Structure formats: C-alpha cells, structure tokens
Amino acid sequence: MSTLVLASASPRRQQLLAQISVTPDSISPADIDETPRLGESPRAYAIRMGREKAEAVHASGQFTLAGDTVVSVGRRILPKAETDQDVEACLKLVSGRAHHVMTAVCLMGPE
C-alpha cells in the first residue's frame, strides 16, 4: 500500500486535508530555493513551486502532495510575510488595489 507524504509544514494545508478526512502518513517540508525567476509570472511561479516542492521530497512507492500559494499585485509577486514589518509592507501594497491569490497543487504518484 502506498503512503501519502505532505511536502509542506503549513498547518493550513494539514487543516484543509483534515476537512476531507485525509491524514498524511508523514510530513516532509521541501527545502528548496523559492526565488522567483526574472520575468516569471505569478501563475508560472506558483505552478513551478508546487512541482519543485513535490519533486524535492518524492520517493518511489509513495504519493507526494505539495502546493504553493502566491499573492500578487499585477506581475509583482509578494514575498512570504515572515515578520510584522513584512506583513505591514504587504498590506500597504495591496490596500485599495486589486490583487490575486493563487494556489497550485502537485500530486505525484508512486511510479
């Protein structure tokens, strides 16, 4: 029987899976470079990050689930807010402006 590995340390991702009665067998956050590439669109970046996170922890015989959520204003990808100062800067940037939140999901199979 195959196992399910969640390639994320995000408590929110675990909560979302619990809502559909899915519990991963293990959690193995991917340690990858998350720097956007020059000229990369927010959508392409989200898709690439989801795929690279899954590939970084995938092993034969398991299902690997990964994802990435990106907030953007126009083509500008906002950084992950890690400090109160980051949060304040991001909130100022999106305040009164249209912004997008997109999530890409990647599921790799046992083979």
PDB file as gemmi writes it, atoms N, CA and C in Angstrom:
CRYST1    1.000    1.000    1.000  90.00  90.00  90.00 P 1                      
ATOM      1  N   MET A   1       0.842  -1.184   0.000  1.00  0.00           N  
ATOM      2  CA  MET A   1       0.000   0.000   0.000  1.00  0.00           C  
ATOM      3  C   MET A   1       0.886   1.246   0.000  1.00  0.00           C  
ATOM      4  N   SER A   2       0.547   2.214  -0.807  1.00  0.00           N  
ATOM      5  CA  SER A   2       1.316   3.450  -0.913  1.00  0.00           C  
ATOM      6  C   SER A   2       1.008   4.386   0.246  1.00  0.00           C  
ATOM      7  N   THR A   3       1.998   5.203   0.571  1.00  0.00           N  
ATOM      8  CA  THR A   3       1.828   6.191   1.626  1.00  0.00           C  
ATOM      9  C   THR A   3       1.645   7.571   1.000  1.00  0.00           C  
ATOM     10  N   LEU A   4       1.126   8.494   1.803  1.00  0.00           N  
ATOM     11  CA  LEU A   4       0.962   9.868   1.359  1.00  0.00           C  
ATOM     12  C   LEU A   4       1.887  10.751   2.176  1.00  0.00           C  
ATOM     13  N   VAL A   5       2.769  11.468   1.476  1.00  0.00           N  
ATOM     14  CA  VAL A   5       3.689  12.400   2.113  1.00  0.00           C  
ATOM     15  C   VAL A   5       3.248  13.810   1.742  1.00  0.00           C  
ATOM     16  N   LEU A   6       3.087  14.637   2.756  1.00  0.00           N  
ATOM     17  CA  LEU A   6       2.759  16.040   2.529  1.00  0.00           C  
ATOM     18  C   LEU A   6       4.056  16.834   2.533  1.00  0.00           C  
ATOM     19  N   ALA A   7       4.361  17.470   1.412  1.00  0.00           N  
ATOM     20  CA  ALA A   7       5.615  18.218   1.278  1.00  0.00           C  
ATOM     21  C   ALA A   7       5.395  19.671   1.706  1.00  0.00           C  
ATOM     22  N   SER A   8       4.923  19.838   2.940  1.00  0.00           N  
ATOM     23  CA  SER A   8       4.623  21.179   3.446  1.00  0.00           C  
ATOM     24  C   SER A   8       4.571  21.164   4.964  1.00  0.00           C  
ATOM     25  N   ALA A   9       5.075  22.215   5.565  1.00  0.00           N  
ATOM     26  CA  ALA A   9       4.985  22.369   7.018  1.00  0.00           C  
ATOM     27  C   ALA A   9       3.795  23.243   7.397  1.00  0.00           C  
ATOM     28  N   SER A  10       3.014  23.652   6.423  1.00  0.00           N  
ATOM     29  CA  SER A  10       1.905  24.567   6.653  1.00  0.00           C  
ATOM     30  C   SER A  10       0.778  23.912   7.448  1.00  0.00           C  
ATOM     31  N   PRO A  11       0.466  24.451   8.625  1.00  0.00           N  
ATOM     32  CA  PRO A  11      -0.673  23.912   9.381  1.00  0.00           C  
ATOM     33  C   PRO A  11      -1.983  24.052   8.598  1.00  0.00           C  
ATOM     34  N   ARG A  12      -2.086  25.089   7.791  1.00  0.00           N  
ATOM     35  CA  ARG A  12      -3.306  25.302   6.995  1.00  0.00           C  
ATOM     36  C   ARG A  12      -3.510  24.169   5.993  1.00  0.00           C  
ATOM     37  N   ARG A  13      -2.445  23.702   5.365  1.00  0.00           N  
ATOM     38  CA  ARG A  13      -2.580  22.587   4.415  1.00  0.00           C  
ATOM     39  C   ARG A  13      -3.053  21.325   5.133  1.00  0.00           C  
ATOM     40  N   GLN A  14      -2.549  21.101   6.329  1.00  0.00           N  
ATOM     41  CA  GLN A  14      -2.986  19.939   7.110  1.00  0.00           C  
ATOM     42  C   GLN A  14      -4.465  20.072   7.485  1.00  0.00           C  
ATOM     43  N   GLN A  15      -4.892  21.281   7.837  1.00  0.00           N  
ATOM     44  CA  GLN A  15      -6.302  21.517   8.163  1.00  0.00           C  
ATOM     45  C   GLN A  15      -7.192  21.271   6.953  1.00  0.00           C  
ATOM     46  N   LEU A  16      -6.762  21.728   5.787  1.00  0.00           N  
ATOM     47  CA  LEU A  16      -7.552  21.517   4.580  1.00  0.00           C  
ATOM     48  C   LEU A  16      -7.713  20.031   4.277  1.00  0.00           C  
ATOM     49  N   LEU A  17      -6.638  19.275   4.441  1.00  0.00           N  
ATOM     50  CA  LEU A  17      -6.728  17.830   4.221  1.00  0.00           C  
ATOM     51  C   LEU A  17      -7.646  17.171   5.252  1.00  0.00           C  
ATOM     52  N   ALA A  18      -7.570  17.611   6.493  1.00  0.00           N  
ATOM     53  CA  ALA A  18      -8.423  17.049   7.550  1.00  0.00           C  
ATOM     54  C   ALA A  18      -9.900  17.277   7.240  1.00  0.00           C  
ATOM     55  N   GLN A  19     -10.217  18.397   6.591  1.00  0.00           N  
ATOM     56  CA  GLN A  19     -11.610  18.687   6.236  1.00  0.00           C  
ATOM     57  C   GLN A  19     -12.189  17.654   5.283  1.00  0.00           C  
ATOM     58  N   ILE A  20     -11.332  16.981   4.537  1.00  0.00           N  
ATOM     59  CA  ILE A  20     -11.807  15.928   3.632  1.00  0.00           C  
ATOM     60  C   ILE A  20     -11.378  14.553   4.137  1.00  0.00           C  
ATOM     61  N   SER A  21     -11.076  14.489   5.438  1.00  0.00           N  
ATOM     62  CA  SER A  21     -10.728  13.227   6.126  1.00  0.00           C  
ATOM     63  C   SER A  21      -9.482  12.560   5.561  1.00  0.00           C  
ATOM     64  N   VAL A  22      -8.502  13.364   5.178  1.00  0.00           N  
ATOM     65  CA  VAL A  22      -7.231  12.833   4.694  1.00  0.00           C  
ATOM     66  C   VAL A  22      -6.143  13.209   5.695  1.00  0.00           C  
ATOM     67  N   THR A  23      -5.417  12.212   6.145  1.00  0.00           N  
ATOM     68  CA  THR A  23      -4.295  12.432   7.052  1.00  0.00           C  
ATOM     69  C   THR A  23      -3.039  11.892   6.384  1.00  0.00           C  
ATOM     70  N   PRO A  24      -2.063  12.735   6.149  1.00  0.00           N  
ATOM     71  CA  PRO A  24      -0.830  12.235   5.520  1.00  0.00           C  
ATOM     72  C   PRO A  24      -0.106  11.261   6.454  1.00  0.00           C  
ATOM     73  N   ASP A  25       0.586  10.305   5.844  1.00  0.00           N  
ATOM     74  CA  ASP A  25       1.377   9.359   6.639  1.00  0.00           C  
ATOM     75  C   ASP A  25       2.602  10.030   7.230  1.00  0.00           C  
ATOM     76  N   SER A  26       3.112  11.027   6.514  1.00  0.00           N  
ATOM     77  CA  SER A  26       4.246  11.794   7.031  1.00  0.00           C  
ATOM     78  C   SER A  26       4.239  13.187   6.425  1.00  0.00           C  
ATOM     79  N   ILE A  27       4.965  14.069   7.101  1.00  0.00           N  
ATOM     80  CA  ILE A  27       5.099  15.449   6.641  1.00  0.00           C  
ATOM     81  C   ILE A  27       6.580  15.713   6.448  1.00  0.00           C  
ATOM     82  N   SER A  28       6.929  16.124   5.235  1.00  0.00           N  
ATOM     83  CA  SER A  28       8.328  16.341   4.887  1.00  0.00           C  
ATOM     84  C   SER A  28       8.447  17.639   4.093  1.00  0.00           C  
ATOM     85  N   PRO A  29       8.578  18.770   4.785  1.00  0.00           N  
ATOM     86  CA  PRO A  29       8.674  20.041   4.062  1.00  0.00           C  
ATOM     87  C   PRO A  29       9.861  20.068   3.104  1.00  0.00           C  
ATOM     88  N   ALA A  30       9.635  20.611   1.939  1.00  0.00           N  
ATOM     89  CA  ALA A  30      10.696  20.726   0.935  1.00  0.00           C  
ATOM     90  C   ALA A  30      11.609  21.897   1.287  1.00  0.00           C  
ATOM     91  N   ASP A  31      12.889  21.682   1.164  1.00  0.00           N  
ATOM     92  CA  ASP A  31      13.875  22.741   1.401  1.00  0.00           C  
ATOM     93  C   ASP A  31      14.443  23.129   0.044  1.00  0.00           C  
ATOM     94  N   ILE A  32      13.778  24.091  -0.600  1.00  0.00           N  
ATOM     95  CA  ILE A  32      14.181  24.499  -1.947  1.00  0.00           C  
ATOM     96  C   ILE A  32      14.333  26.020  -1.998  1.00  0.00           C  
ATOM     97  N   ASP A  33      15.002  26.484  -3.019  1.00  0.00           N  
ATOM     98  CA  ASP A  33      15.126  27.920  -3.274  1.00  0.00           C  
ATOM     99  C   ASP A  33      13.797  28.406  -3.852  1.00  0.00           C  
ATOM    100  N   GLU A  34      13.166  29.353  -3.187  1.00  0.00           N  
ATOM    101  CA  GLU A  34      11.861  29.843  -3.638  1.00  0.00           C  
ATOM    102  C   GLU A  34      11.947  31.216  -4.294  1.00  0.00           C  
ATOM    103  N   THR A  35      13.092  31.541  -4.842  1.00  0.00           N  
ATOM    104  CA  THR A  35      13.279  32.817  -5.508  1.00  0.00           C  
ATOM    105  C   THR A  35      12.596  32.808  -6.877  1.00  0.00           C  
ATOM    106  N   PRO A  36      11.717  33.793  -7.137  1.00  0.00           N  
ATOM    107  CA  PRO A  36      11.114  33.864  -8.477  1.00  0.00           C  
ATOM    108  C   PRO A  36      12.187  34.133  -9.535  1.00  0.00           C  
ATOM    109  N   ARG A  37      11.985  33.572 -10.707  1.00  0.00           N  
ATOM    110  CA  ARG A  37      12.901  33.807 -11.824  1.00  0.00           C  
ATOM    111  C   ARG A  37      12.589  35.147 -12.477  1.00  0.00           C  
ATOM    112  N   LEU A  38      13.587  35.753 -13.062  1.00  0.00           N  
ATOM    113  CA  LEU A  38      13.424  37.026 -13.744  1.00  0.00           C  
ATOM    114  C   LEU A  38      12.329  36.907 -14.806  1.00  0.00           C  
ATOM    115  N   GLY A  39      11.333  37.762 -14.729  1.00  0.00           N  
ATOM    116  CA  GLY A  39      10.257  37.772 -15.712  1.00  0.00           C  
ATOM    117  C   GLY A  39       9.201  36.700 -15.512  1.00  0.00           C  
ATOM    118  N   GLU A  40       9.318  35.887 -14.482  1.00  0.00           N  
ATOM    119  CA  GLU A  40       8.364  34.794 -14.251  1.00  0.00           C  
ATOM    120  C   GLU A  40       7.028  35.357 -13.773  1.00  0.00           C  
ATOM    121  N   SER A  41       5.958  34.924 -14.389  1.00  0.00           N  
ATOM    122  CA  SER A  41       4.632  35.393 -13.985  1.00  0.00           C  
ATOM    123  C   SER A  41       4.253  34.750 -12.651  1.00  0.00           C  
ATOM    124  N   PRO A  42       3.364  35.390 -11.894  1.00  0.00           N  
ATOM    125  CA  PRO A  42       2.934  34.795 -10.629  1.00  0.00           C  
ATOM    126  C   PRO A  42       2.331  33.396 -10.802  1.00  0.00           C  
ATOM    127  N   ARG A  43       1.547  33.217 -11.863  1.00  0.00           N  
ATOM    128  CA  ARG A  43       0.934  31.897 -12.104  1.00  0.00           C  
ATOM    129  C   ARG A  43       2.002  30.844 -12.378  1.00  0.00           C  
ATOM    130  N   ALA A  44       2.933  31.158 -13.255  1.00  0.00           N  
ATOM    131  CA  ALA A  44       4.007  30.211 -13.574  1.00  0.00           C  
ATOM    132  C   ALA A  44       4.852  29.907 -12.342  1.00  0.00           C  
ATOM    133  N   TYR A  45       5.086  30.923 -11.525  1.00  0.00           N  
ATOM    134  CA  TYR A  45       5.865  30.743 -10.297  1.00  0.00           C  
ATOM    135  C   TYR A  45       5.153  29.786  -9.339  1.00  0.00           C  
ATOM    136  N   ALA A  46       3.848  29.975  -9.139  1.00  0.00           N  
ATOM    137  CA  ALA A  46       3.097  29.097  -8.238  1.00  0.00           C  
ATOM    138  C   ALA A  46       3.147  27.649  -8.720  1.00  0.00           C  
ATOM    139  N   ILE A  47       2.961  27.455 -10.016  1.00  0.00           N  
ATOM    140  CA  ILE A  47       2.989  26.097 -10.578  1.00  0.00           C  
ATOM    141  C   ILE A  47       4.372  25.481 -10.409  1.00  0.00           C  
ATOM    142  N   ARG A  48       5.414  26.247 -10.708  1.00  0.00           N  
ATOM    143  CA  ARG A  48       6.781  25.729 -10.579  1.00  0.00           C  
ATOM    144  C   ARG A  48       7.097  25.366  -9.129  1.00  0.00           C  
ATOM    145  N   MET A  49       6.692  26.221  -8.195  1.00  0.00           N  
ATOM    146  CA  MET A  49       6.980  25.950  -6.784  1.00  0.00           C  
ATOM    147  C   MET A  49       6.267  24.689  -6.301  1.00  0.00           C  
ATOM    148  N   GLY A  50       5.003  24.528  -6.676  1.00  0.00           N  
ATOM    149  CA  GLY A  50       4.279  23.322  -6.288  1.00  0.00           C  
ATOM    150  C   GLY A  50       4.959  22.067  -6.802  1.00  0.00           C  
ATOM    151  N   ARG A  51       5.376  22.111  -8.070  1.00  0.00           N  
ATOM    152  CA  ARG A  51       6.030  20.946  -8.688  1.00  0.00           C  
ATOM    153  C   ARG A  51       7.400  20.690  -8.057  1.00  0.00           C  
ATOM    154  N   GLU A  52       8.208  21.761  -7.873  1.00  0.00           N  
ATOM    155  CA  GLU A  52       9.558  21.569  -7.315  1.00  0.00           C  
ATOM    156  C   GLU A  52       9.513  21.089  -5.871  1.00  0.00           C  
ATOM    157  N   LYS A  53       8.538  21.525  -5.112  1.00  0.00           N  
ATOM    158  CA  LYS A  53       8.408  21.056  -3.734  1.00  0.00           C  
ATOM    159  C   LYS A  53       8.082  19.561  -3.713  1.00  0.00           C  
ATOM    160  N   ALA A  54       7.176  19.136  -4.595  1.00  0.00           N  
ATOM    161  CA  ALA A  54       6.837  17.715  -4.663  1.00  0.00           C  
ATOM    162  C   ALA A  54       8.047  16.892  -5.107  1.00  0.00           C  
ATOM    163  N   GLU A  55       8.737  17.357  -6.131  1.00  0.00           N  
ATOM    164  CA  GLU A  55       9.903  16.619  -6.650  1.00  0.00           C  
ATOM    165  C   GLU A  55      11.015  16.521  -5.609  1.00  0.00           C  
ATOM    166  N   ALA A  56      11.148  17.530  -4.760  1.00  0.00           N  
ATOM    167  CA  ALA A  56      12.240  17.548  -3.777  1.00  0.00           C  
ATOM    168  C   ALA A  56      12.106  16.469  -2.715  1.00  0.00           C  
ATOM    169  N   VAL A  57      10.885  16.025  -2.438  1.00  0.00           N  
ATOM    170  CA  VAL A  57      10.713  15.034  -1.366  1.00  0.00           C  
ATOM    171  C   VAL A  57      10.142  13.708  -1.860  1.00  0.00           C  
ATOM    172  N   HIS A  58       9.822  13.634  -3.154  1.00  0.00           N  
ATOM    173  CA  HIS A  58       9.190  12.423  -3.686  1.00  0.00           C  
ATOM    174  C   HIS A  58      10.140  11.230  -3.699  1.00  0.00           C  
ATOM    175  N   ALA A  59       9.569  10.084  -3.400  1.00  0.00           N  
ATOM    176  CA  ALA A  59      10.304   8.817  -3.484  1.00  0.00           C  
ATOM    177  C   ALA A  59       9.377   7.776  -4.110  1.00  0.00           C  
ATOM    178  N   SER A  60       9.958   6.809  -4.760  1.00  0.00           N  
ATOM    179  CA  SER A  60       9.197   5.741  -5.397  1.00  0.00           C  
ATOM    180  C   SER A  60       8.336   5.027  -4.358  1.00  0.00           C  
ATOM    181  N   GLY A  61       7.133   4.670  -4.767  1.00  0.00           N  
ATOM    182  CA  GLY A  61       6.259   3.929  -3.886  1.00  0.00           C  
ATOM    183  C   GLY A  61       5.378   4.796  -2.996  1.00  0.00           C  
ATOM    184  N   GLN A  62       5.459   6.108  -3.154  1.00  0.00           N  
ATOM    185  CA  GLN A  62       4.626   6.975  -2.323  1.00  0.00           C  
ATOM    186  C   GLN A  62       3.889   7.999  -3.178  1.00  0.00           C  
ATOM    187  N   PHE A  63       2.809   8.498  -2.631  1.00  0.00           N  
ATOM    188  CA  PHE A  63       2.147   9.663  -3.189  1.00  0.00           C  
ATOM    189  C   PHE A  63       2.748  10.866  -2.478  1.00  0.00           C  
ATOM    190  N   THR A  64       3.047  11.902  -3.221  1.00  0.00           N  
ATOM    191  CA  THR A  64       3.587  13.123  -2.638  1.00  0.00           C  
ATOM    192  C   THR A  64       2.691  14.277  -3.039  1.00  0.00           C  
ATOM    193  N   LEU A  65       2.226  15.023  -2.028  1.00  0.00           N  
ATOM    194  CA  LEU A  65       1.341  16.155  -2.257  1.00  0.00           C  
ATOM    195  C   LEU A  65       2.048  17.432  -1.828  1.00  0.00           C  
ATOM    196  N   ALA A  66       2.086  18.394  -2.728  1.00  0.00           N  
ATOM    197  CA  ALA A  66       2.721  19.679  -2.438  1.00  0.00           C  
ATOM    198  C   ALA A  66       1.882  20.785  -3.049  1.00  0.00           C  
ATOM    199  N   GLY A  67       2.135  21.990  -2.610  1.00  0.00           N  
ATOM    200  CA  GLY A  67       1.428  23.124  -3.171  1.00  0.00           C  
ATOM    201  C   GLY A  67       2.127  24.413  -2.809  1.00  0.00           C  
ATOM    202  N   ASP A  68       1.715  25.476  -3.456  1.00  0.00           N  
ATOM    203  CA  ASP A  68       2.253  26.788  -3.134  1.00  0.00           C  
ATOM    204  C   ASP A  68       1.182  27.826  -3.385  1.00  0.00           C  
ATOM    205  N   THR A  69       1.114  28.800  -2.490  1.00  0.00           N  
ATOM    206  CA  THR A  69       0.170  29.891  -2.625  1.00  0.00           C  
ATOM    207  C   THR A  69       0.952  31.178  -2.845  1.00  0.00           C  
ATOM    208  N   VAL A  70       0.519  31.946  -3.824  1.00  0.00           N  
ATOM    209  CA  VAL A  70       1.204  33.172  -4.210  1.00  0.00           C  
ATOM    210  C   VAL A  70       0.209  34.326  -4.193  1.00  0.00           C  
ATOM    211  N   VAL A  71       0.628  35.436  -3.620  1.00  0.00           N  
ATOM    212  CA  VAL A  71      -0.155  36.667  -3.664  1.00  0.00           C  
ATOM    213  C   VAL A  71       0.580  37.609  -4.610  1.00  0.00           C  
ATOM    214  N   SER A  72      -0.171  38.226  -5.507  1.00  0.00           N  
ATOM    215  CA  SER A  72       0.464  39.136  -6.463  1.00  0.00           C  
ATOM    216  C   SER A  72      -0.371  40.394  -6.663  1.00  0.00           C  
ATOM    217  N   VAL A  73       0.334  41.450  -6.990  1.00  0.00           N  
ATOM    218  CA  VAL A  73      -0.274  42.705  -7.410  1.00  0.00           C  
ATOM    219  C   VAL A  73       0.289  42.950  -8.802  1.00  0.00           C  
ATOM    220  N   GLY A  74      -0.574  42.833  -9.803  1.00  0.00           N  
ATOM    221  CA  GLY A  74      -0.085  42.870 -11.178  1.00  0.00           C  
ATOM    222  C   GLY A  74       0.841  41.677 -11.389  1.00  0.00           C  
ATOM    223  N   ARG A  75       2.029  41.932 -11.913  1.00  0.00           N  
ATOM    224  CA  ARG A  75       3.001  40.850 -12.105  1.00  0.00           C  
ATOM    225  C   ARG A  75       3.975  40.745 -10.937  1.00  0.00           C  
ATOM    226  N   ARG A  76       3.779  41.583  -9.922  1.00  0.00           N  
ATOM    227  CA  ARG A  76       4.670  41.574  -8.763  1.00  0.00           C  
ATOM    228  C   ARG A  76       4.244  40.496  -7.770  1.00  0.00           C  
ATOM    229  N   ILE A  77       5.165  39.598  -7.467  1.00  0.00           N  
ATOM    230  CA  ILE A  77       4.925  38.526  -6.503  1.00  0.00           C  
ATOM    231  C   ILE A  77       5.318  39.043  -5.126  1.00  0.00           C  
ATOM    232  N   LEU A  78       4.369  39.009  -4.202  1.00  0.00           N  
ATOM    233  CA  LEU A  78       4.676  39.472  -2.854  1.00  0.00           C  
ATOM    234  C   LEU A  78       5.472  38.406  -2.109  1.00  0.00           C  
ATOM    235  N   PRO A  79       6.435  38.825  -1.294  1.00  0.00           N  
ATOM    236  CA  PRO A  79       7.212  37.841  -0.530  1.00  0.00           C  
ATOM    237  C   PRO A  79       6.360  37.230   0.577  1.00  0.00           C  
ATOM    238  N   LYS A  80       6.764  36.073   1.055  1.00  0.00           N  
ATOM    239  CA  LYS A  80       6.091  35.468   2.199  1.00  0.00           C  
ATOM    240  C   LYS A  80       6.362  36.364   3.406  1.00  0.00           C  
ATOM    241  N   ALA A  81       5.317  36.758   4.086  1.00  0.00           N  
ATOM    242  CA  ALA A  81       5.458  37.659   5.225  1.00  0.00           C  
ATOM    243  C   ALA A  81       5.950  36.874   6.445  1.00  0.00           C  
ATOM    244  N   GLU A  82       7.180  37.140   6.849  1.00  0.00           N  
ATOM    245  CA  GLU A  82       7.776  36.417   7.969  1.00  0.00           C  
ATOM    246  C   GLU A  82       7.885  37.262   9.239  1.00  0.00           C  
ATOM    247  N   THR A  83       7.792  38.588   9.081  1.00  0.00           N  
ATOM    248  CA  THR A  83       7.883  39.475  10.233  1.00  0.00           C  
ATOM    249  C   THR A  83       6.693  40.432  10.213  1.00  0.00           C  
ATOM    250  N   ASP A  84       6.479  41.110  11.332  1.00  0.00           N  
ATOM    251  CA  ASP A  84       5.411  42.101  11.379  1.00  0.00           C  
ATOM    252  C   ASP A  84       5.656  43.204  10.349  1.00  0.00           C  
ATOM    253  N   GLN A  85       6.920  43.537  10.135  1.00  0.00           N  
ATOM    254  CA  GLN A  85       7.279  44.567   9.158  1.00  0.00           C  
ATOM    255  C   GLN A  85       6.911  44.105   7.740  1.00  0.00           C  
ATOM    256  N   ASP A  86       7.153  42.818   7.434  1.00  0.00           N  
ATOM    257  CA  ASP A  86       6.773  42.258   6.131  1.00  0.00           C  
ATOM    258  C   ASP A  86       5.257  42.327   5.942  1.00  0.00           C  
ATOM    259  N   VAL A  87       4.537  41.951   6.982  1.00  0.00           N  
ATOM    260  CA  VAL A  87       3.071  41.959   6.915  1.00  0.00           C  
ATOM    261  C   VAL A  87       2.575  43.372   6.640  1.00  0.00           C  
ATOM    262  N   GLU A  88       3.120  44.341   7.373  1.00  0.00           N  
ATOM    263  CA  GLU A  88       2.707  45.730   7.196  1.00  0.00           C  
ATOM    264  C   GLU A  88       2.988  46.222   5.772  1.00  0.00           C  
ATOM    265  N   ALA A  89       4.166  45.900   5.251  1.00  0.00           N  
ATOM    266  CA  ALA A  89       4.529  46.329   3.893  1.00  0.00           C  
ATOM    267  C   ALA A  89       3.598  45.713   2.854  1.00  0.00           C  
ATOM    268  N   CYS A  90       3.290  44.434   3.010  1.00  0.00           N  
ATOM    269  CA  CYS A  90       2.409  43.764   2.049  1.00  0.00           C  
ATOM    270  C   CYS A  90       0.992  44.324   2.128  1.00  0.00           C  
ATOM    271  N   LEU A  91       0.504  44.571   3.342  1.00  0.00           N  
ATOM    272  CA  LEU A  91      -0.842  45.121   3.485  1.00  0.00           C  
ATOM    273  C   LEU A  91      -0.939  46.515   2.876  1.00  0.00           C  
ATOM    274  N   LYS A  92       0.098  47.311   3.033  1.00  0.00           N  
ATOM    275  CA  LYS A  92       0.108  48.642   2.413  1.00  0.00           C  
ATOM    276  C   LYS A  92       0.081  48.524   0.892  1.00  0.00           C  
ATOM    277  N   LEU A  93       0.803  47.553   0.363  1.00  0.00           N  
ATOM    278  CA  LEU A  93       0.866  47.388  -1.088  1.00  0.00           C  
ATOM    279  C   LEU A  93      -0.486  46.979  -1.672  1.00  0.00           C  
ATOM    280  N   VAL A  94      -1.202  46.075  -1.005  1.00  0.00           N  
ATOM    281  CA  VAL A  94      -2.474  45.586  -1.565  1.00  0.00           C  
ATOM    282  C   VAL A  94      -3.658  46.463  -1.184  1.00  0.00           C  
ATOM    283  N   SER A  95      -3.497  47.329  -0.192  1.00  0.00           N  
ATOM    284  CA  SER A  95      -4.598  48.169   0.267  1.00  0.00           C  
ATOM    285  C   SER A  95      -5.143  49.039  -0.861  1.00  0.00           C  
ATOM    286  N   GLY A  96      -6.425  48.860  -1.133  1.00  0.00           N  
ATOM    287  CA  GLY A  96      -7.083  49.655  -2.164  1.00  0.00           C  
ATOM    288  C   GLY A  96      -6.748  49.245  -3.577  1.00  0.00           C  
ATOM    289  N   ARG A  97      -6.018  48.171  -3.747  1.00  0.00           N  
ATOM    290  CA  ARG A  97      -5.623  47.724  -5.091  1.00  0.00           C  
ATOM    291  C   ARG A  97      -6.117  46.300  -5.318  1.00  0.00           C  
ATOM    292  N   ALA A  98      -6.367  45.997  -6.573  1.00  0.00           N  
ATOM    293  CA  ALA A  98      -6.714  44.620  -6.917  1.00  0.00           C  
ATOM    294  C   ALA A  98      -5.478  43.754  -6.750  1.00  0.00           C  
ATOM    295  N   HIS A  99      -5.674  42.583  -6.191  1.00  0.00           N  
ATOM    296  CA  HIS A  99      -4.573  41.641  -6.061  1.00  0.00           C  
ATOM    297  C   HIS A  99      -5.135  40.239  -6.287  1.00  0.00           C  
ATOM    298  N   HIS A 100      -4.241  39.307  -6.524  1.00  0.00           N  
ATOM    299  CA  HIS A 100      -4.641  37.924  -6.778  1.00  0.00           C  
ATOM    300  C   HIS A 100      -3.974  36.992  -5.778  1.00  0.00           C  
ATOM    301  N   VAL A 101      -4.716  35.978  -5.385  1.00  0.00           N  
ATOM    302  CA  VAL A 101      -4.175  34.908  -4.547  1.00  0.00           C  
ATOM    303  C   VAL A 101      -4.411  33.626  -5.318  1.00  0.00           C  
ATOM    304  N   MET A 102      -3.326  32.926  -5.630  1.00  0.00           N  
ATOM    305  CA  MET A 102      -3.478  31.687  -6.394  1.00  0.00           C  
ATOM    306  C   MET A 102      -2.689  30.558  -5.734  1.00  0.00           C  
ATOM    307  N   THR A 103      -3.257  29.391  -5.825  1.00  0.00           N  
ATOM    308  CA  THR A 103      -2.611  28.210  -5.253  1.00  0.00           C  
ATOM    309  C   THR A 103      -2.457  27.162  -6.338  1.00  0.00           C  
ATOM    310  N   ALA A 104      -1.275  26.588  -6.411  1.00  0.00           N  
ATOM    311  CA  ALA A 104      -1.018  25.468  -7.321  1.00  0.00           C  
ATOM    312  C   ALA A 104      -0.807  24.229  -6.461  1.00  0.00           C  
ATOM    313  N   VAL A 105      -1.302  23.110  -6.933  1.00  0.00           N  
ATOM    314  CA  VAL A 105      -1.183  21.842  -6.210  1.00  0.00           C  
ATOM    315  C   VAL A 105      -0.540  20.819  -7.135  1.00  0.00           C  
ATOM    316  N   CYS A 106       0.367  20.032  -6.580  1.00  0.00           N  
ATOM    317  CA  CYS A 106       1.020  18.972  -7.350  1.00  0.00           C  
ATOM    318  C   CYS A 106       0.920  17.665  -6.571  1.00  0.00           C  
ATOM    319  N   LEU A 107       0.406  16.636  -7.210  1.00  0.00           N  
ATOM    320  CA  LEU A 107       0.336  15.302  -6.617  1.00  0.00           C  
ATOM    321  C   LEU A 107       1.128  14.362  -7.502  1.00  0.00           C  
ATOM    322  N   MET A 108       2.158  13.770  -6.943  1.00  0.00           N  
ATOM    323  CA  MET A 108       2.958  12.795  -7.687  1.00  0.00           C  
ATOM    324  C   MET A 108       2.588  11.400  -7.201  1.00  0.00           C  
ATOM    325  N   GLY A 109       2.454  10.469  -8.137  1.00  0.00           N  
ATOM    326  CA  GLY A 109       2.078   9.108  -7.809  1.00  0.00           C  
ATOM    327  C   GLY A 109       3.266   8.219  -7.491  1.00  0.00           C  
ATOM    328  N   PRO A 110       2.990   7.011  -7.056  1.00  0.00           N  
ATOM    329  CA  PRO A 110       4.044   6.084  -6.642  1.00  0.00           C  
ATOM    330  C   PRO A 110       5.045   5.737  -7.740  1.00  0.00           C  
ATOM    331  N   GLU A 111       4.635   5.806  -8.981  1.00  0.00           N  
ATOM    332  CA  GLU A 111       5.531   5.459 -10.083  1.00  0.00           C  
ATOM    333  C   GLU A 111       6.146   6.698 -10.669  1.00  0.00           C  
TER     334      GLU A 111                                                      
END                                                                             
